[in-house]
Amino acid sequence: MRSKILVVANQKGGAGKTTVSMQLAGTLGRKRKALVVDADPQATATRWSSSAPDDNPFPAAVIGLGAAGEKVHREIKRFIGDYELIIVDCPPASDSPIPQSALLVADLALVPIIPSPLDLWASVGIRKVIDSVLTINESLKTRLLINQCQPNINLTKEVVNILPDFGIKVMKKRLHQRTAYRQSALIGGTVHDLGNEAKIAVSEVDGLSREISGIMKLQL
């Protein structure tokens, strides 16, 4: 069994990479053996999972590889075959070698982006990184994910309309700005652990997970 590898990357801070990584890992990890590679030296994903109670652990394993730097792809290879899915949560630093390294072994690069002009402009760097990796990893698929979306704001609509010009396909599913995503981090879980109050967020994450599974050809 060869693991499917999803790299969540954007050199712009605050785009929600860890939130996306952990919601996907925790959702997909309920149905398959999944690993989160916490490649961010800040270790947010590791702290997230460690906040889970002993009687309800986070559904995916989490390992910290933030110190691996430009060799993180080599370290990820150690786990290929042990897990059905590996999700790599990359750091936001524009000068970090980690995203480029991780993308060398990735099946899919997922770029969360907040629909604002400043965030779009600041995300150009990761597109350049992806373009350079594609010369080596020619099978790499890429997608933009609209995150923290506020659909009724005119600026959001304007930015969403120009996203196709970014040069990366846009995911059909979106994640909206909801307190449930922050709350789930506090309890070391996903929105599925919050009960009926988070049912809209659960629907969003489940829809995104299905779309990701289809792109990566993961069995549901």
Order of alpha helices (4+ residues) and beta strands (2+ residues): beta-alpha-beta-alpha-beta-alpha-beta-alpha-beta-alpha-alpha-beta-alpha-alpha-alpha
